[in-house]
Amino acid sequence: MIVDTDHQRLKPFEEKFKTIPNVTCLHTDIRELNADMIVSPANSLGLMDGGLDHVICEILGRIDLEKIRPIIQKNG
């Protein structure tokens, strides 16, 4: 599922994936979803203070980033 609050930004994804089974584009806020997982594709450093990453932290509550960053950097 591809989710965005901006319909104009979502339009190219809707066009690209319209014939692909099991891919849905949804015009909503991720806070409105009942999801088992949220992927932040651009965050390779464990910096969770802006954009989508900040929203994920709001949803999950406090995250100990000092413990997560070394794991990400070691495996990234």
Backbone torsions as a table, in degrees:
resi	resn	phi	psi	omega
1	MET	NA	132.5	175.6
2	ILE	-108.7	125.0	-173.8
3	VAL	-123.2	136.6	175.4
4	ASP	-154.9	147.1	176.6
5	THR	-83.5	-15.7	-178.1
6	ASP	-100.0	109.1	-176.7
7	HIS	-62.5	-36.8	179.5
8	GLN	-63.6	-38.5	179.0
9	ARG	-71.6	-27.1	-178.8
10	LEU	-80.4	-26.8	-176.1
11	LYS	-52.3	-47.3	179.9
12	PRO	-61.9	-34.4	177.6
13	PHE	-68.6	-41.2	177.6
14	GLU	-59.3	-43.4	179.4
15	GLU	-65.6	-46.8	-176.7
16	LYS	-63.9	-39.3	-173.1
17	PHE	-102.9	8.4	-174.9
18	LYS	-61.4	-25.6	-179.7
19	THR	-104.2	4.9	-178.2
20	ILE	-94.6	119.4	179.2
21	PRO	-63.0	149.3	175.0
22	ASN	66.8	14.2	172.7
23	VAL	-115.8	121.5	-178.6
24	THR	-120.6	137.6	174.1
25	CYS	-106.8	128.1	-174.3
26	LEU	-128.4	126.5	178.9
27	HIS	-89.4	92.4	179.9
28	THR	-163.1	-178.2	176.0
29	ASP	-98.4	138.1	-177.8
30	ILE	-62.2	-20.6	176.9
31	ARG	-66.2	-19.0	-179.0
32	GLU	-88.2	-6.3	-176.3
33	LEU	-89.6	152.2	170.4
34	ASN	-106.1	83.8	-172.2
35	ALA	-111.2	147.4	174.2
36	ASP	-83.3	-22.3	-176.3
37	MET	-152.8	143.8	172.6
38	ILE	-128.4	127.0	-178.5
39	VAL	-104.9	132.2	174.7
40	SER	-106.3	95.4	-170.6
41	PRO	-69.3	-19.2	-173.4
42	ALA	-101.0	-2.1	-173.1
43	ASN	-98.4	100.3	179.6
44	SER	-106.8	-0.3	-177.5
45	LEU	-113.6	-3.4	-178.6
46	GLY	74.9	23.4	176.8
47	LEU	-90.0	113.3	-171.0
48	MET	-117.8	36.5	-173.3
49	ASP	-109.5	9.2	-179.8
50	GLY	-151.4	159.7	174.2
51	GLY	56.2	-138.2	-179.2
52	LEU	-58.6	-40.4	-178.8
53	ASP	-61.0	-39.1	177.6
54	HIS	-63.8	-41.3	178.6
55	VAL	-63.8	-41.2	177.7
56	ILE	-59.9	-42.7	177.8
57	CYS	-63.4	-37.1	176.5
58	GLU	-62.1	-40.4	-179.1
59	ILE	-69.1	-45.6	-174.6
60	LEU	-82.3	-18.4	-174.2
61	GLY	88.2	-162.8	-175.8
62	ARG	-63.4	132.1	177.1
63	ILE	-121.8	132.1	178.4
64	ASP	-81.4	88.4	-174.6
65	LEU	-67.7	-26.4	178.9
66	GLU	-65.6	-27.1	176.2
67	LYS	-83.8	-32.9	-175.9
68	ILE	-77.5	-41.2	-175.1
69	ARG	-55.2	-48.1	179.8
70	PRO	-61.3	-34.6	178.2
71	ILE	-66.9	-45.2	178.8
72	ILE	-62.5	-47.0	-176.8
73	GLN	-67.5	-34.0	178.6
74	LYS	-69.0	-39.2	-175.4
75	ASN	-94.9	-10.9	-176.0
76	GLY	-81.5	NA	NA
